[in-house]
Amino acid sequence: SGNNLGGSAPGAAGSPYTITSATTAVMYGMDISVGLGTATSIQGNVVRNISFTSTTTASPMFAGISIANGNVNIGTVTGNSVGANTGTGSIVLTNTVSSTGTSWGIRLNGGTSTNLDCRNNVVGSITIAGSATVMHNFIGIGSNGGTTTVINVQGNLIGSLSTANSIQNSPASTGTGSINGMSFTSGPATLN
């Protein structure tokens, strides 16, 4: 809890933490794989001030917080932030080679017979960069795996209440990628 990931100075401040890969690198701010007992608590973490470039076709290409397995409470006491709730470009994710990869703000892939509780988190100020013909996918909060996974999602902010186009594709592209606030292909999920 209370970690700052990104930037070049304490508190994820300073110039952006920059990774430019000519290969199929992927990046996880937090990659969580835990047990099925008492829920692990992920609270008050900040992932921001990052510039990541890759040629990967993977999903995820990037995940601010990724839950691979286990019972996890994400933001149930103090919300986590991936990017920021104002402004644009706190996180810049670039792929000019493939439109098939997917980046995630918070990825809830819980394994088998798990409970995931995701509340009060912020995903915003994220730029999906590509080219005139290439745009990869982005999902603010979602899941695409797990067996008998129970997901509860409440009170999260995806985007910004004060900054238009907080999550954006730039430059404009004819690529086949999409930007989704939420996407759930496993569950059951309770969305409030």
Buried (B, 14 or more C-beta within 10 A) or exposed (E): EEBBBBBEEEEBEEEBBEEEBEEBBBBBBBBBEBEBEEBBBBBBBBBBBBBBBBBBBBBBBBBBBBBBBBBBBBBBEBBBBBBBBBEBBBBBBBBBBBBBBBBBBBBBBBBEEBBBBBBBBBBBBBBBBBBEEBBBBBBBBBBBBBEEBBBBBBEBBBBBEEBEEBBBBBEEBEBEBBBBBBBBEBBEBEEE
